[in-house]
Amino acid sequence: MAEDSGRKWDRCLADSAVKLITGLGVGALFSVLLFKRRMWPVAFGAGAGIGMACSNCQHDLRSPYLLHRHMVKDQ
């Protein structure tokens, strides 16, 4: 049980890092190309990335009985 919880938290933190970096990158790209180097697209991208990561983490942590296909052994 503790190993599964640790695996979920690791997946959550990795997903959060990826989505934050991607949101920052997309926001910076839009800031440079379309919005004359304003800061709000970067903040919006980071916020959207963190929001998606939080939603994924909540779904993953609240579904304790979800079986993942690669973990189920053939009988």
C-alpha positions in Angstrom: 0.0 0.0 0.0 2.8 2.5 0.9 4.7 1.5 -2.2 1.7 2.2 -4.4 1.2 5.6 -2.7 4.8 6.5 -3.2 4.5 5.5 -6.9 1.5 7.8 -7.3 3.2 10.7 -5.6 6.3 10.2 -7.8 4.1 10.1 -10.9 2.3 13.2 -9.7 5.5 15.2 -9.1 7.0 14.2 -12.4 3.8 15.1 -14.2 3.7 18.5 -12.4 7.2 19.3 -13.4 6.6 18.4 -17.1 3.4 20.4 -17.3 4.9 23.4 -15.5 8.0 23.5 -17.8 5.8 23.0 -20.9 3.4 25.8 -19.8 6.3 28.2 -19.2 7.8 27.3 -22.6 4.5 27.8 -24.5 3.8 31.0 -22.6 7.2 32.4 -23.3 6.9 31.5 -27.0 3.6 33.2 -27.3 4.9 36.2 -25.3 7.8 36.7 -27.7 6.0 36.0 -31.0 2.6 37.6 -30.4 2.3 39.7 -27.3 5.4 42.0 -27.5 7.2 40.4 -24.6 4.6 40.9 -22.0 4.6 38.7 -18.9 1.0 37.6 -18.7 1.2 34.8 -21.3 4.1 33.2 -19.3 2.1 33.4 -16.1 -1.0 32.1 -17.9 0.9 29.1 -19.4 2.5 28.2 -16.0 -0.9 28.5 -14.3 -2.6 26.3 -16.9 0.2 23.7 -16.6 -0.1 23.6 -12.8 -3.9 23.4 -13.0 -3.8 20.4 -15.3 -1.2 18.7 -13.1 -3.3 19.3 -10.0 -6.3 17.8 -11.7 -4.4 14.8 -12.8 -2.9 14.3 -9.3 -6.4 14.5 -7.7 -7.8 11.9 -10.1 -4.8 9.6 -9.6 -4.8 9.9 -5.8 -8.6 9.5 -5.4 -8.9 6.4 -7.4 -7.3 3.7 -5.3 -8.9 0.7 -7.0 -8.0 1.7 -10.5 -6.1 -1.2 -12.2 -3.5 -0.4 -14.7 -3.2 -2.8 -17.6 0.5 -3.3 -17.4 0.4 -4.3 -13.8 -2.3 -7.0 -14.2 -0.7 -10.4 -14.6 -2.2 -13.0 -17.0 -3.9 -15.9 -15.3 
